[in-house]
């Protein structure tokens, strides 16, 4: 089928052609009734015809036009009421894996009635195709300019319940080019059956944009879309639509949550990396009920050497189901931004998911028994490599935590009801779980100590008494409970059987017998509710108790393998295994050697982290290492994280792109610092290991490209080019949006 030279947007004539995404998506959007400005596609066939008829020619690497009237006779673009934008729409652009955002030319405010100006703009756009090697279509878009009061870029991503907006007043060319930061706004995502979400009121333009984004998802599917838009005070117009190639890094809220109870203040490096490696499988518990939940957002991330739970991910899950976000925040702490209440429509649409979860909670005590049996079976194996030992520990941890999710949920609603009836204490006082029994089982030892002063004196000196009756009873206790310990979820921490003196203070502490509260009518009435709660409580404590046996076996396996590594001179001592990450430990299987110098450096890192107090709640871009210049010997600058990764090196300040490094600079140790970047900096990015951008916003073309490339990079580091000098030592923590500069 022959493609016409010029196609009107909205005619759907591009659909059966090889025209690329940029033009084709706008053509379809207009045909579907979305507000797309009046425009046309100047096709590649038109470009080829202009070459054949010598209306344009290639000269010195550019497309030139000697006679604009001749060109306009070939390119029959209709008249427009206002000035127009002439944009590239090449087939090389806006692909799923590569956007080439800002790589090719666009010209705005072009006077269509001025042949010279229009021909020059069209030739400039076609000329920009010569920047890219390879064969691809040279289609172009001509669209009427919108007299915008607000405009910008919107990212609607399946992993988030808010659409991320970067906006400015007027037109957005300075925003997308990275010359200005613009402002950022999060807009709650509307489902197809929603017209609004009760929350803080939005500006009128943002409400129009909110509905435009909803209609885009309805038309093109609930996918990841990068949208350029412009609002003229009455209508929010769709200017450009393309797939998002790399997800954004948002300023999520994090909480230490129950890690504060089960892990030491600074967990071992090995255990921290094990916990983080289980992130996907842990959130997989919820995705098992609802596959539409985020797949790629991490449930657990590491900051300042500690694992934290992504609270924003959890509250997004509540919003997705229509449940109040306070169900999460009141349970594990933090505020996670705006509070969203009950959404009845979403709840109704998610009833099958909620029903499946409720059924799983009712069955959770039985499921926890199966989890215990699975851990017991895994513990029968004796791993012969660190890789196998790590896989076993990951399995143990995942089973423990996911079953805890279900059991905690199963007991939470009954406990809320019992508190409301005022009968919780009445019921709870009559229950003794396996964890409580650990304390009461010390009573025989207490009685021996009570009648024997010598035993008491020895215990107070933190020594084991030589009294045979005491030693026999103590050994029986350790045989039963010795697999437990302090901060026992970290397998680097010794168990009671290894450090029995930890129990001596508890033996010297007399058991306080509680007086049971009287039974009440309300207590009898709520017995069925208590029965459900008590089953979950008992099962949860039994699960942890039995899981710690599996953890103890894993600890012993790691120490056994570490002893073998010491014999092979791969480690200086067995306990050093706890200072390695799982990636480093696996390398021991291949003969990797870690010497004293390595562990001296690692110990210095650990000591530095120990000086930092871990907050209960923070946002991703918060500076968790708040130190003055005098204390740290460095100046810290903050920005917005574009990618993850850490890199140390030397600053290279540039005002314009360069294609060669200065003498003495190495790619692996060079960090580019620039005022702003765009597609023209791609050759420079290839020369460096990290990038610091002064102005740009996280949705600008330059930011999109940096995410696609994957370099450790941050943007919006205000006055970076003033504070930093070429040759200055830098340490870039891209994941947290921090650059540390030597003074």
VEXLO-815934 format. One record per residue (C-alpha): x, y, z; residue in three letters. Coordinates in steps of 0.2 Angstrom, whole numbers, plus 5000, padded with zeros to 4 digits. Each point is the difference from the previous one (the first is absolute). Example, Ala and Ser with C-alpha at 12.3 -4.5 7.8 and 13.67 -1.06 7.14 Angstrom:
2
506249785039Ala 500650174997Ser 
# end
This chain:
743
500050005000Unk 500750174995Unk 500150125015Unk 499350184996Unk 501350145001Unk 499150105014Unk 498749915012Unk 498850105011Unk 500149955019Unk 498449915005Unk 499749924983Unk 500849835006Unk 500949994983Unk 501749975008Unk 499449835008Unk 500349894985Unk 501750084996Unk 501849995007Unk 499850175008Unk 500950005017Unk 499250015017Unk 500150195003Unk 498950054986Unk 498949845000Unk 499550015018Unk 499550184998Unk 499049964984Unk 499149865010Unk 499750115015Unk 499250134990Unk 498949884991Unk 499449935017Unk 499550175005Unk 501450055011Unk 500550195000Unk 501450004987Unk 500450174992Unk 499650024981Unk 501449934990Unk 500749894986Unk 501349874998Unk 501350054986Unk 500549824995Unk 501649934995Unk 499349974983Unk 499850194999Unk 501850025005Unk 500649884987Unk 498950094987Unk 500750175005Unk 501849934997Unk 499449924983Unk 499350174994Unk 501550095006Unk 498950115012Unk 501449955013Unk 501749944999Unk 501449925011Unk 501450125002Unk 501550005012Unk 499049885012Unk 498450115000Unk 498450004991Unk 499850174991Unk 498750084990Unk 500450134986Unk 498250044996Unk 498749995015Unk 498550024988Unk 500649854990Unk 500149905016Unk 498350065006Unk 499349944983Unk 500649825004Unk 499650015019Unk 498150054999Unk 499850055018Unk 498350095003Unk 499850175008Unk 499950015019Unk 499250145011Unk 501650025011Unk 501849974998Unk 500549815000Unk 501349885007Unk 501049904988Unk 500749855009Unk 500949844995Unk 499049844999Unk 501349884994Unk 499749815002Unk 501649995010Unk 499250105014Unk 498849955014Unk 500349815000Unk 499749895015Unk 501949995005Unk 500650164993Unk 499250174999Unk 501350114993Unk 499250145010Unk 500550174993Unk 501349924989Unk 499250074984Unk 499550184996Unk 498350095004Unk 499650184995Unk 498650095009Unk 499050164996Unk 500449984981Unk 498950124989Unk 499249884988Unk 499550154988Unk 501950044999Unk 500749894987Unk 501850035004Unk 499849975019Unk 498949844997Unk 501249934987Unk 501550045012Unk 499249915015Unk 499549854989Unk 501849984993Unk 500750025018Unk 499049865006Unk 500449894985Unk 501950045002Unk 499949945018Unk 499749824993Unk 501850004994Unk 500650005018Unk 499549825001Unk 500749864990Unk 498949874992Unk 498549994989Unk 498450075008Unk 498550104994Unk 500150195000Unk 498250045004Unk 499750175008Unk 498550085009Unk 499350174998Unk 498850055014Unk 499150155005Unk 500850095015Unk 499050015015Unk 499950165010Unk 500449915016Unk 499850075018Unk 500849845007Unk 500949864991Unk 501249865004Unk 500449825000Unk 498949865009Unk 500649835004Unk 498649875003Unk 500849845006Unk 499149845005Unk 501149985015Unk 499350155009Unk 498350075005Unk 500550184996Unk 500550074983Unk 501650115001Unk 499850174993Unk 501450124996Unk 499350174994Unk 500350184997Unk 499050154995Unk 499950044981Unk 500849874988Unk 501149865005Unk 501550014988Unk 501250065014Unk 499349875012Unk 500349854989Unk 501750064994Unk 500550015019Unk 500350195000Unk 498850025014Unk 499549895014Unk 498150045000Unk 498949945014Unk 499549825005Unk 498349945004Unk 499349835004Unk 498249974993Unk 498949865006Unk 499749884986Unk 498249984995Unk 499349834995Unk 498849994985Unk 498450005012Unk 500650155010Unk 499850194997Unk 500950065015Unk 500949945016Unk 499650085017Unk 501650085005Unk 500850175000Unk 499350104986Unk 501050024984Unk 500250164989Unk 498850004986Unk 501349974987Unk 500649855010Unk 498349935001Unk 499850014981Unk 501749914998Unk 499549875013Unk 498549964988Unk 501150004985Unk 501149875007Unk 498649895005Unk 499350014982Unk 501849964993Unk 500049845011Unk 498349964994Unk 500550024982Unk 501749934999Unk 500049885015Unk 500650015018Unk 501850014996Unk 501550115003Unk 499850164990Unk 501050164998Unk 498950144996Unk 500350184994Unk 498550115003Unk 499550185000Unk 498550095008Unk 499250164993Unk 498950035014Unk 498549914993Unk 500749844993Unk 501549895004Unk 500849954983Unk 501049844996Unk 501650064991Unk 501049845000Unk 499849825006Unk 501449875002Unk 500449845010Unk 501050035016Unk 501749914997Unk 500650005018Unk 499050035016Unk 500250155010Unk 500750005018Unk 498850085011Unk 500250085017Unk 499249855009Unk 499749995019Unk 501049865009Unk 499849935018Unk 501149895011Unk 498349925006Unk 500249835008Unk 501849994995Unk 500450115016Unk 499349855010Unk 500849864992Unk 501750064994Unk 501450095009Unk 500250194998Unk 501349964986Unk 499749834993Unk 501449904993Unk 500550034982Unk 499549824995Unk 498350015008Unk 499650174993Unk 500449944983Unk 499049845003Unk 498550105005Unk 500150114986Unk 500249864987Unk 498349935006Unk 499150164996Unk 499149944984Unk 499549845008Unk 499350085015Unk 498950124991Unk 499649854989Unk 498949955014Unk 498850144996Unk 500249984981Unk 499449825002Unk 498350075004Unk 500150144988Unk 501249994985Unk 499650184995Unk 501050075015Unk 501750074996Unk 501349874994Unk 501650105000Unk 499950125014Unk 501149935015Unk 499149965016Unk 501650015010Unk 501550124996Unk 501750035009Unk 500450175007Unk 501550045011Unk 500449815001Unk 498249955006Unk 498549934992Unk 498450115000Unk 498249964994Unk 499350104986Unk 498550085009Unk 499450094984Unk 499949834991Unk 498949945014Unk 498850155000Unk 499949994981Unk 499449825002Unk 498750065012Unk 499450144988Unk 500049884986Unk 498849895010Unk 498950155006Unk 500649975018Unk 500550145012Unk 501950045000Unk 499950015019Unk 499849815001Unk 501950004996Unk 500650165007Unk 499249975017Unk 500749835001Unk 501850024995Unk 500350195002Unk 500350154988Unk 498850114991Unk 500449964981Unk 499450174994Unk 498150034997Unk 498749895009Unk 498749914990Unk 498549935007Unk 498849864996Unk 499650004981Unk 498449894998Unk 500049994981Unk 501849935001Unk 499649885014Unk 498549934990Unk 501149974985Unk 501349925010Unk 498849895011Unk 500749834992Unk 501750055005Unk 499550055018Unk 499049845001Unk 501549904996Unk 501050095013Unk 498749985013Unk 499949814997Unk 501949995000Unk 500050085017Unk 498749885007Unk 501149864994Unk 501750085006Unk 500249895016Unk 500049854989Unk 501050084987Unk 501450045013Unk 500149825005Unk 500449954982Unk 501350144999Unk 500849935016Unk 500149834992Unk 500850074984Unk 501350095010Unk 500349845010Unk 500349904984Unk 501150134993Unk 501150005016Unk 500349824997Unk 501150044986Unk 501950055002Unk 500550134987Unk 501749974992Unk 500250184994Unk 499650185006Unk 498850014985Unk 499049855007Unk 500050075017Unk 499450174995Unk 498649934990Unk 499449905015Unk 500150155011Unk 499050104987Unk 498749875000Unk 499949995019Unk 499850195001Unk 498750014987Unk 499049875007Unk 500150075018Unk 499550184994Unk 498649964988Unk 499249885012Unk 500250145013Unk 499050124988Unk 498649885000Unk 499949965018Unk 500250185006Unk 498650054988Unk 498949865007Unk 500250065018Unk 499950194997Unk 498250014997Unk 499449895014Unk 501250095012Unk 499250174994Unk 498349935004Unk 500549935017Unk 500850175005Unk 498450094995Unk 499049885011Unk 501250025014Unk 500349815002Unk 501849984993Unk 500950005016Unk 498749885007Unk 500449874986Unk 501950044998Unk 500449975018Unk 499549824998Unk 501149964986Unk 501849945001Unk 500949994983Unk 501649914997Unk 500950165001Unk 499350045018Unk 500449825004Unk 501950044997Unk 499950115015Unk 498949895011Unk 501149854997Unk 501450095009Unk 499049975016Unk 500949845005Unk 501750094999Unk 499350155010Unk 499549885014Unk 501749935001Unk 500850175000Unk 498850065013Unk 500549865012Unk 501850014996Unk 501050165004Unk 501649934992Unk 499049974983Unk 499350185001Unk 501750085003Unk 500849904986Unk 498650064988Unk 500250185005Unk 501849984995Unk 499449944983Unk 500749835002Unk 499249834999Unk 499849925018Unk 500949835002Unk 498449945010Unk 499649834992Unk 498150025002Unk 500150184992Unk 501149944986Unk 498849854996Unk 498550125000Unk 500950134990Unk 500549874987Unk 498249944998Unk 499550184997Unk 501350034987Unk 499549844991Unk 498350074999Unk 500250184997Unk 501850034997Unk 499750034981Unk 499350175005Unk 501050165002Unk 500150195001Unk 499650074983Unk 499949834994Unk 499450044983Unk 501850054995Unk 500949834999Unk 501650095004Unk 499450025018Unk 500449855012Unk 498649905007Unk 499849975019Unk 500849834998Unk 501650094994Unk 499850145013Unk 499149925015Unk 500550155012Unk 498750114991Unk 498749905009Unk 500750035018Unk 499150165003Unk 498349934995Unk 500349855012Unk 500450135014Unk 498450094996Unk 498549925010Unk 498549954990Unk 498550125004Unk 498449905001Unk 498650104992Unk 498350005008Unk 498749954987Unk 498650124996Unk 498349945004Unk 498949934986Unk 498750124994Unk 498449984989Unk 500950104986Unk 501449885002Unk 498949854997Unk 499250094986Unk 501650034991Unk 500849835003Unk 499749954981Unk 501050164995Unk 501449965012Unk 500149824994Unk 500450064982Unk 501350135007Unk 500849875012Unk 500249884986Unk 501050134990Unk 501050065015Unk 500549825005Unk 500449964982Unk 501050154998Unk 501149975015Unk 500249824996Unk 500550044982Unk 501450125007Unk 500549875013Unk 500249864987Unk 500850124987Unk 501450045012Unk 500549825000Unk 500250014981Unk 500950175002Unk 501249925013Unk 500449864987Unk 500350124987Unk 501250105011Unk 500949845004Unk 500149964981Unk 500850174997Unk 501349985013Unk 500449834994Unk 500350064983Unk 500950155006Unk 501249895010Unk 500449904984Unk 500350174991Unk 501350045014Unk 500949844997Unk 500150054982Unk 500650175005Unk 498650094992Unk 499450085016Unk 501150055015Unk 498749935013Unk 498349924999Unk 499050155008Unk 500550114986Unk 498749914989Unk 498750125009Unk 500950154993Unk 499749954981Unk 498550024989Unk 499249854992Unk 500850054984Unk 501750005008Unk 499749845009Unk 499649914984Unk 501650054993Unk 500949895014Unk 499349854990Unk 501150054986Unk 501550035010Unk 499950185003Unk 501250065014Unk 499650145012Unk 501550055010Unk 500350115015Unk 500150164990Unk 498249974993Unk 499349975017Unk 500950155008Unk 499150104987Unk 498449915003Unk 500150035019Unk 500350194997Unk 498450004990Unk 499149915013Unk 500650115014Unk 499550154990Unk 498249934998Unk 499949965019Unk 500250195003Unk 498450044990Unk 498349985009Unk 498849914990Unk 498350104998Unk 498449915003Unk 499350094984Unk 500750104986Unk 499950044981Unk 501149944987Unk 500850174997Unk 500350045018Unk 501850025005Unk 500349865013Unk 501850045003Unk 499750185006Unk 501850065004Unk 500750175000Unk 501550044989Unk 501150005016Unk 499549825005Unk 500149924983Unk 501350104992Unk 498950014985Unk 498650104993Unk 498349914996Unk 498950064986Unk 498249934997Unk 499149964984Unk 498749894993Unk 500549824996Unk 499949944982Unk 500849835002Unk 500849895013Unk 501949975003Unk 501450075009Unk 501650074993Unk 501650095006Unk 501150114989Unk 500550174994Unk 498950144994Unk 500050054982Unk 499050174998Unk 499350034983Unk 499050144992Unk 499849914983Unk 500349824995Unk 501749934997Unk 500649844991Unk 501749985009Unk 500549995018Unk 501350125007Unk 501749935001Unk 500249895016Unk 498249975001Unk 499349825000Unk 498249954995Unk 499849895016Unk 500450155011Unk 499350154991Unk 498350085006Unk 499250124988Unk 499350165007Unk 499050104989Unk 498750155001Unk 498849904989Unk 500049864987Unk 499149944985Unk 500249874986Unk 501550094994Unk 500949945015Unk 499949824996Unk 501849994993Unk 500650085017Unk 499049885010Unk 501049864993Unk 501650075007Unk 499550015018Unk 499449885015Unk 498750125007Unk 499150164997Unk 499550155011Unk 498850124992Unk 499650175007Unk 498350044992Unk 498849884991Unk 498649915009Unk 499849825000Unk 498950004984Unk 501050104988Unk 500849934985Unk 501749995007Unk 499449915016Unk 499049874989Unk 501649974990Unk 501149985016Unk 498749875007Unk 500149914983Unk 501949995001Unk 500049955018Unk 501450115006Unk 500050055019Unk 499250174998Unk 499150135010Unk 499250174994Unk 499450165008Unk 501650025010Unk 499950195002Unk 501550104997Unk 501049844997Unk 501250084987Unk 500350145012Unk 500449895015Unk 501049874991Unk 501750034990Unk 500849894987Unk 501249885008Unk 499050005017Unk 499749835008Unk 498249955000Unk 499049855007Unk 498349984991Unk 498649905008Unk 498850004986Unk 498749905009Unk 499850135014Unk 500350154989Unk 501550065009Unk 501850054994Unk 501350035013Unk 501450114995Unk 501850015008Unk 500450175007Unk 
# end
